[in-house]
Amino acid sequence: MTNITGSWWGEGDDMIWVDGYKWPPDLHVTGSEDYLNQAWEMQDNAYSRNGSSIFEHNTKGYQTSYVHHLENPIHFSNEIKVTIEHGHGNHLCNEMSSVAYWYCQAPTRLVEPSPVVERLPVLKDEQSNWVR
């Protein structure tokens, strides 16, 4: 499940890297509205697999949207990185957060999260080069 909160989406691209960072990402979609199965702006709806459980026009800008990857799971062996830009090239200062759940086939040991520096967003510099 991916849960995104924030005000005004800015149509940033969503990108998913599977088992290693490389360009281009393994999955690269044209924007948060498409990824969240919405179109032509976010909508006031909630379904069992995707939607917006809290809608921004009812809350002065705050919204909670979600996607459950049940029918279209994203398989990985060692690592996965899922990002959504804050506007094209991360040029907006939206306040966003996310939560993700993953399930394994058998019990596994607890894994500590990566250092914060490794979890920072992928950005573009002034010449539109990707920097990590």
C-alpha positions as CSV (number, residue, x, y, z in Angstrom):
1,M,0.0,0.0,0.0
2,T,1.2,3.5,-0.7
3,N,-0.4,6.3,1.2
4,I,0.4,9.9,0.1
5,T,-0.6,13.0,2.0
6,G,-0.1,16.6,1.0
7,S,-1.7,19.6,-0.5
8,W,-1.8,20.4,-4.2
9,W,-0.1,17.6,-6.0
10,G,1.8,19.4,-8.7
11,E,1.7,16.3,-11.0
12,G,5.2,15.1,-10.1
13,D,6.3,11.9,-11.7
14,D,6.2,8.7,-9.6
15,M,9.2,6.4,-10.0
16,I,10.0,3.0,-8.7
17,W,13.4,1.3,-8.6
18,V,13.7,-2.4,-8.0
19,D,16.9,-4.0,-6.7
20,G,19.3,-1.2,-7.3
21,Y,19.3,2.5,-8.3
22,K,19.8,3.1,-12.0
23,W,18.3,5.4,-14.6
24,P,15.7,5.1,-15.9
25,P,13.7,3.7,-13.1
26,D,12.0,0.3,-13.5
27,L,8.6,1.9,-13.4
28,H,8.2,5.6,-14.4
29,V,4.6,7.0,-14.6
30,T,3.6,10.5,-15.7
31,G,2.3,11.8,-12.4
32,S,0.7,11.2,-9.0
33,E,-2.9,11.5,-10.4
34,D,-2.3,8.6,-12.8
35,Y,-0.5,6.5,-10.2
36,L,-3.3,7.0,-7.7
37,N,-5.9,6.0,-10.5
38,Q,-7.3,9.5,-10.5
39,A,-7.4,11.8,-13.6
40,W,-8.1,15.5,-14.3
41,E,-7.3,16.4,-10.7
42,M,-7.8,14.4,-7.5
43,Q,-11.3,13.4,-6.8
44,D,-13.5,12.9,-3.8
45,N,-13.8,9.1,-3.8
46,A,-12.6,6.0,-2.0
47,Y,-12.6,2.5,-3.3
48,S,-11.2,-0.8,-1.9
49,R,-8.0,-0.6,-4.0
50,N,-7.4,3.1,-4.5
51,G,-8.8,6.6,-3.9
52,S,-8.8,9.5,-1.6
53,S,-10.2,8.9,1.9
54,I,-9.8,12.5,2.9
55,F,-10.3,15.1,0.1
56,E,-8.5,18.4,-0.1
57,H,-11.5,20.6,-0.9
58,N,-13.1,19.4,2.3
59,T,-10.1,20.1,4.5
60,K,-8.5,23.3,3.2
61,G,-5.7,21.5,1.3
62,Y,-5.0,18.3,3.3
63,Q,-5.6,15.0,1.5
64,T,-5.0,11.3,2.0
65,S,-4.8,9.1,-1.0
66,Y,-3.9,5.5,-1.3
67,V,-3.1,2.6,-3.7
68,H,-3.1,-1.1,-2.8
69,H,-0.9,-3.1,-5.1
70,L,-2.9,-6.3,-4.8
71,E,-3.6,-7.0,-8.4
72,N,-0.4,-5.5,-9.6
73,P,2.3,-6.3,-7.0
74,I,5.8,-4.9,-7.5
75,H,8.2,-7.8,-6.9
76,F,11.7,-7.2,-5.6
77,S,14.5,-9.4,-4.1
78,N,16.7,-7.0,-2.1
79,E,15.4,-3.5,-2.2
80,I,12.7,-1.2,-3.6
81,K,12.6,2.6,-3.7
82,V,9.3,4.4,-4.5
83,T,9.2,8.2,-5.0
84,I,6.8,10.8,-6.2
85,E,8.2,14.2,-7.2
86,H,6.9,17.4,-5.6
87,G,6.0,18.9,-8.9
88,H,8.1,18.3,-12.0
89,G,11.8,18.0,-11.0
90,N,10.8,18.4,-7.3
91,H,10.4,22.2,-7.7
92,L,7.5,22.5,-5.3
93,C,7.7,22.6,-1.5
94,N,4.6,20.4,-0.8
95,E,4.4,18.8,2.6
96,M,4.1,15.1,1.8
97,S,4.6,11.8,3.7
98,S,4.1,8.2,2.9
99,V,3.8,4.8,4.4
100,A,4.4,1.4,2.7
101,Y,3.8,-2.2,3.8
102,W,5.5,-5.2,2.3
103,Y,4.8,-8.9,2.8
104,C,7.3,-11.7,2.6
105,Q,6.6,-15.4,2.1
106,A,8.3,-16.5,5.3
107,P,9.3,-14.8,8.5
108,T,12.5,-12.8,8.3
109,R,14.7,-10.9,10.7
110,L,14.1,-7.3,11.4
111,V,16.0,-5.0,9.1
112,E,17.0,-1.5,10.2
113,P,16.1,1.3,7.8
114,S,18.7,2.8,5.6
115,P,20.5,6.0,6.7
116,V,18.5,9.2,6.0
117,V,20.9,10.4,3.4
118,E,20.1,7.3,1.3
119,R,16.4,8.0,1.6
120,L,16.4,11.6,0.4
121,P,14.6,12.4,-2.9
122,V,16.3,12.3,-6.2
123,L,16.7,15.8,-7.6
124,K,17.8,17.7,-10.7
125,D,20.5,20.3,-10.7
126,E,20.4,23.6,-12.5
127,Q,21.4,21.9,-15.8
128,S,18.6,19.3,-15.4
129,N,21.1,16.5,-14.5
130,W,19.8,13.9,-12.0
131,V,21.7,14.0,-8.7
132,R,21.2,11.7,-5.8
